[in-house]
Amino acid sequence: MSGDAAGRADSIDSSTVRKVAGLANLVLTDEEVSYYQRHLSRILDYVGELASIPRQDEGESDPTTLAFALQPQERPDQTQPSLDPEVALVNAAKTSGTTFQVPRIID
């Protein structure tokens, strides 16, 4: 992948697409690599265009500065009655006693 000073990507190569796919544990066909190569290049080009647009506050503030100061919202630490298990489980697809039963996602 190459780019100029404005951060604009000229193109993304197929090896970069395959590397990103590998990081996501995806196996892509040559057709899919070509598809994602075109589309990712267009996305990076667009991001480069956005980066080249001058901001109104250029040089006046840090980009993460907020227009207003955030104040911590504190509340007293009070115990409250919890939700009745039967009420909490009323719309559950599966239950086991007083708990939700969900499919296993980790072997």
N, C-alpha and C positions, 0 to 999 in steps of 0.2 A: 504494500500500500504506500502511496506517495501523497504528498500534500504540499501546499505553498504556505506562505507566511500567514495567511488569513485563516488557516486551519481547514481549508477546503480540500477534500479528498478527490484526486483525479479518478481513481478507481481502487477497488479492493480486489486482490487476486484470489484465485481459487484455493491456494494453499491456506490463506487466512480464513476463508469460509470453512474449510475442512478443520482447521485448528479450533475455531469457535464451536463448530458442531461437535468436535471431540470433547471439548470441555463440558458440553451439555449432554454428553453420552448419546449423541445422535449419529446415526449412520445415514449419509445422504448419497443418493444416486448422482451420476454426473449431471443429469438434467436438473436436479434440485440444487446442486452446487452452482450451476449457471444461473438459475432463477434467483437464488439468494445473493449471488455476486452482483447481479444487476441492481436488485432492490436495495441491498445494503450500501452500494455505492451511491445510489440516489439519496438515501437517508443521510449519509455522511456529507454529501454535497449540500443538502439543504441545511444541515447543522452548521456547515461552514458559512453559508449565506447569512444565517442568523447571527453568527459570531461577528460578522463584519458590519452589522448594523450598529451605528453609534447610539449609545444610551444617552438619555436626556441628562442623567446625573453623572456623566463620565467625569471621573476625577473628583467628584464631590463627596462620595461616600463609598464604603465597602459594599459590594453587591449583596452581602448577607445582612446589611443593616435594615432594620425594620422602621417603618414610618412612626411607630409608637413603641414605647418601652413595655416589655412584658413584665407583669408583676406576678409573682407566685400566687396562685389561688390556693389558699390554705383553708381548711375546714377543721372543726374539732373532730378528734378521733373518737367516735361514739359507736358502741355496739348497737346493732339493729337486728330485728328478727330476720332470718333468712327466708327465702322462698320455700314454700311447702313442696316437698319432692313430687307429690302427685300433680301439682300445678305445673311444675317445671317440666315434667315428663309427658304432659298431655298430648303434645304434637310429635313426640319422638317416634321415629320409624321402628326402632327396636329398643327394648329396655331389659335390664336384668336387675330385678329387685327394685332398688331406689336409685339406679344409675342408668345412664345412657349406654347402649351397646352399639359400638361402631365397628366397621370392618377393619381388619388388621392391615396396616400399610407398610410395616417393617417386618421383614422375616428374621 
